[in-house]
Amino acid sequence: MEPKFKSSRAPWSTQPSLKEMANEVGIDFDRFIDGLAANRSDTELAAEFGVNSQVIYRLRDHFEHYGLHSIMGQD
Protein backbone atom coordinates (compact mmCIF):
# COMPACT_ATOMS: atom_id res chain seq x y z
CA MET A 1 0.00 0.00 0.00
CA GLU A 2 1.35 3.42 -0.96
CA PRO A 3 1.60 6.10 1.70
CA LYS A 4 -1.04 8.81 1.47
CA PHE A 5 0.12 12.38 1.61
CA LYS A 6 -2.05 15.32 2.37
CA SER A 7 -1.68 18.06 -0.15
CA SER A 8 -0.25 21.16 1.40
CA ARG A 9 -2.08 24.44 1.18
CA ALA A 10 -0.08 27.57 0.67
CA PRO A 11 -0.57 30.17 3.41
CA TRP A 12 -1.08 32.96 0.91
CA SER A 13 -3.41 33.99 -1.83
CA THR A 14 -3.00 35.77 -5.11
CA GLN A 15 -6.27 37.61 -4.41
CA PRO A 16 -5.62 41.30 -3.68
CA SER A 17 -6.62 42.74 -0.34
CA LEU A 18 -9.60 45.04 -0.10
CA LYS A 19 -7.26 47.92 0.70
CA GLU A 20 -5.31 47.33 -2.50
CA MET A 21 -8.52 47.18 -4.50
CA ALA A 22 -9.85 50.41 -2.98
CA ASN A 23 -6.57 52.21 -3.58
CA GLU A 24 -6.55 51.03 -7.18
CA VAL A 25 -9.84 52.81 -7.91
CA GLY A 26 -8.96 55.91 -5.87
CA ILE A 27 -11.16 55.23 -2.85
CA ASP A 28 -9.96 56.09 0.64
CA PHE A 29 -9.96 52.70 2.36
CA ASP A 30 -10.68 53.96 5.89
CA ARG A 31 -13.60 56.10 4.75
CA PHE A 32 -14.95 53.16 2.74
CA ILE A 33 -14.84 50.88 5.80
CA ASP A 34 -16.51 53.59 7.87
CA GLY A 35 -19.25 53.76 5.24
CA LEU A 36 -19.77 50.01 5.39
CA ALA A 37 -19.90 50.13 9.19
CA ALA A 38 -22.52 52.89 8.97
CA ASN A 39 -24.54 50.66 6.62
CA ARG A 40 -24.51 53.27 3.85
CA SER A 41 -25.85 52.20 0.49
CA ASP A 42 -23.75 51.58 -2.60
CA THR A 43 -25.34 54.65 -4.20
CA GLU A 44 -24.44 56.87 -1.23
CA LEU A 45 -20.85 55.64 -1.15
CA ALA A 46 -20.51 55.96 -4.93
CA ALA A 47 -21.64 59.59 -4.75
CA GLU A 48 -19.21 60.31 -1.90
CA PHE A 49 -16.25 58.81 -3.75
CA GLY A 50 -17.22 59.93 -7.24
CA VAL A 51 -17.33 56.44 -8.73
CA ASN A 52 -19.95 54.24 -10.33
CA SER A 53 -22.11 52.34 -7.83
CA GLN A 54 -20.96 49.09 -9.51
CA VAL A 55 -17.44 49.79 -8.18
CA ILE A 56 -18.80 50.05 -4.64
CA TYR A 57 -20.89 46.92 -5.17
CA ARG A 58 -17.78 44.95 -6.19
CA LEU A 59 -15.76 46.21 -3.21
CA ARG A 60 -18.61 45.43 -0.80
CA ASP A 61 -19.01 41.97 -2.34
CA HIS A 62 -15.29 41.30 -1.93
CA PHE A 63 -15.48 42.41 1.72
CA GLU A 64 -18.50 40.18 2.42
CA HIS A 65 -16.84 37.13 0.86
CA TYR A 66 -13.18 37.57 1.83
CA GLY A 67 -13.04 40.17 4.59
CA LEU A 68 -10.32 42.80 4.73
CA HIS A 69 -7.54 40.49 3.57
CA SER A 70 -7.61 37.40 1.42
CA ILE A 71 -4.50 36.00 3.06
CA MET A 72 -4.91 33.11 5.47
CA GLY A 73 -2.35 31.45 7.70
CA GLN A 74 0.42 33.99 7.70
CA ASP A 75 3.13 33.55 10.31
HELIX and SHEET records of a PDB file:
HELIX    1   1 LEU A   18  GLU A   24  1                                   7    
HELIX    2   2 PHE A   29  ALA A   37  1                                   9    
HELIX    3   3 ASP A   42  PHE A   49  1                                   8    
HELIX    4   4 SER A   53  TYR A   66  1                                  14    
END                                                                             
